[in-house]
């Protein structure tokens, strides 16, 4: 199965393959998908930055261990081995704020 990019960008969640912790949410287009599959590292697309590789500047790469798609092919789960913090703030995960 391949992702359905017919509507443009689709969400991609990065999850630590060892611990199951959710690390970050970003978006992918076909180009980011292709780069991720070819390099084994997480690539994303944003409307502001365009194509970008997670960790290209910081060195905090996400090594892709497994890729899963949801039942409709319009969301991606990247099971990864993080090489450093996933969040640009320096936190291990971007999901550290409580909604309470």
ChimeraX attribute file (.defattr): number of C-alpha atoms within 10 A of each C-alpha:
attribute: neighborCount
match mode: 1-to-1
recipient: residues
	/A:1	9
	/A:2	11
	/A:3	18
	/A:4	16
	/A:5	15
	/A:6	10
	/A:7	8
	/A:8	11
	/A:9	20
	/A:10	20
	/A:11	16
	/A:12	24
	/A:13	18
	/A:14	26
	/A:15	24
	/A:16	21
	/A:17	17
	/A:18	11
	/A:19	8
	/A:20	11
	/A:21	14
	/A:22	19
	/A:23	23
	/A:24	17
	/A:25	18
	/A:26	16
	/A:27	20
	/A:28	26
	/A:29	23
	/A:30	17
	/A:31	13
	/A:32	21
	/A:33	20
	/A:34	13
	/A:35	17
	/A:36	21
	/A:37	14
	/A:38	9
	/A:39	11
	/A:40	15
	/A:41	20
	/A:42	25
	/A:43	27
	/A:44	25
	/A:45	21
	/A:46	14
	/A:47	8
	/A:48	6
	/A:49	8
	/A:50	10
	/A:51	17
	/A:52	16
	/A:53	17
	/A:54	20
	/A:55	20
	/A:56	10
	/A:57	9
	/A:58	12
	/A:59	11
	/A:60	18
	/A:61	21
	/A:62	27
	/A:63	20
	/A:64	22
	/A:65	14
	/A:66	13
	/A:67	14
	/A:68	16
	/A:69	16
	/A:70	11
	/A:71	8
	/A:72	10
	/A:73	14
	/A:74	18
	/A:75	20
	/A:76	22
	/A:77	17
	/A:78	27
	/A:79	24
	/A:80	24
	/A:81	19
	/A:82	22
	/A:83	12
	/A:84	15
	/A:85	19
	/A:86	25
	/A:87	18
	/A:88	13
	/A:89	9
	/A:90	12
	/A:91	13
	/A:92	17
	/A:93	20
	/A:94	16
	/A:95	14
	/A:96	10
	/A:97	7
	/A:98	5
	/A:99	4
	/A:100	3
